[in-house]
Amino acid sequence: MIVAPFGRFTEGRVPDPGIAPLFTRENRWQARLDVEAALALAEADAGLVPQESARAIALTARIEKLDIKRVLAATAEASHPLVPLIEEFARAVGAKHGGWVHWGATTQNITQTADVLVLRDAHRLLLRQLSRVLRSASGLAERSADLPMAGRTHSQHAVPVTFGFKVAVWIDQLVAHTERLERLDDRLFCVLMGGAAGTFASFGEAGRVIEAGVAHRLGLHPMRVPSRSINDGIVELVLVLAQLAGTVGKIAKDVYALMQPEFAEAFEPVPEGTVGSSTMPHKRNPQLALDLLTMSAELRALAAPALESMLHDQEANGAMTALLEDVAASAAVLAGDMLARMEVIVGGLVLDPSRMRDNISLSAGMIGSESLMLALGEKIGRQKAHDVVFDVAQAAATSTTPFVEMLLDEPTVSGAFDRAELDELIDPAAYLGLSAEIAGELAACATTTADRLDALPERAPLMTR
C-alpha cells in the first residue's frame, strides 16, 4: 500500500481511525474465507455442493483454524495470491469435504469480493468520522456566524465575510462528498462471482442463483455483468476520496495561512508540551494542517492510477486488478488518517476575534469600497462611480492620508455623502451580506447530515457463521 511506512509523528495527537487494521493480511484473508463460505453455502442451496460439505466449509472458515506459516511458505513456493490459502483451507476442512472448497470460482472472484467486504467496513468508519467532523463544524459555524473578518481573493482583501461563512464553505463541500460516498452503495458493494471470464460457465444454469445466494449471505449486490474487467465501483470510491482530499487540503491551507503571525486569526489546537522546532522554542507550527496538506496530495495522486486500473485488456488483466487493490487500500487508509486530523482541528480551532478586527482595518476602510461604489452608483451610474472610487483607493494605497479623508476631498463623493454616511458605507461590519444566515443554514445542514449518518444501521453479521 502507498502509505507512510513508519507512521507519522503526530499520531499521538489524533484518534485512531481504525482503518489500517482492516487491511492487514489476516483480516483480508479472513474476508476471503468468508467469501468461500458464502460460495459453498450458495452452491449447496443450488444443488452443486453437498449440504454437509458446505456446512463443514462454513464452520471451518476461520483464520485461526489455519496454519498461517504453512500458507506463507506455500505462497513463496507457488507464487500465487490465493491457491496456498485455498489448499490450507481445504486441508483444515478435511478430506471428506475439502474437495468442495472454491468450487467453480476463479481467484479474482474471491479476492475482489473479499476486498469489497473490507472496503465496506472502511466506508462505514469514514462516514462515522465525517459525522464527527460535521458536528464540530456545525458548532464552529454557529459560534462564528457573526464574527467579521477580511474576505480574501487572490490573497488580497476582497469584501468582509464572517468566519462562520468560511466554515459554511467547508461544510458545503464536506456534505457533498458525504452524499457522494453514500450514493456508492449499489455500484461499490457488489460480489464478483461470474467465474473465469464472467459467464458463469463453471456454475452452469445455476450461475445467477449462486451469485444471488453469495450476495445475500454477504450483504452485497449482484453485478449486471460479473466481468473481471469491470471495476468502476471501486475506482469511483477512490475518486470520491480524492475529491474529499481536495476539500481537506483547501481547509488545511486556510488554517495554515491563518496561523501565520502576519494573520494570527485562527489556530489549530496545540496541546501543552508540543514541540514546534528543535532549535526555535517560540515556534507554534501547524503540524496537523501540514499533515493534511501532505495526505491530501498523496490521496489526490491516487486518482490517476485508479483510473489507469480500468484499462483491462480483453476479459481480465491481473496487473490492473493488483493496481486497484493497492490504490483502494491506500486511499481508504489515507482518508481515515486525514479525517482523524480534521476532527482535532475543527473540533478545537482557536479563533482570535481581536486580530480579525485588526486585520480587517489594515486597509483603513478600503475593504468597504464596493459598498461605497454601489451607493455612489445609484446617484451617478455604476461605471462612473467605480472610476471615482478606484482613483481615490489607488491614491490612498500609497499615501499616509486616510481613505475616508481622501474621499471627503473628492468633490463627487463629498457632494453625495457626508462623513457619517461615508463611515457607515465603508464599515466592514455593515457589509457582510448574508454571511451569518448562510453560516446558520450550513450549520443546520451539517447537523442534519451527521444525524443521518449516526442513524445508519450497523453492518449486519455475515450469514456464513
Helices and strands as residue ranges (DSSP letters): G 11-13, G 20-23, H 25-45, H 51-60, G 63-65, H 68-78, H 83-93, G 98-100, H 107-143, E 148-153, E 156-162, H 163-182, H 185-188, G 201-206, H 207-218, H 232-258, E 266-267, H 287-300, H 303-308, H 318-348, E 350-351, H 353-360, G 366-368, H 369-380, H 382-397, H 403-408, H 411-414, H 419-425, G 428-430, H 435-454
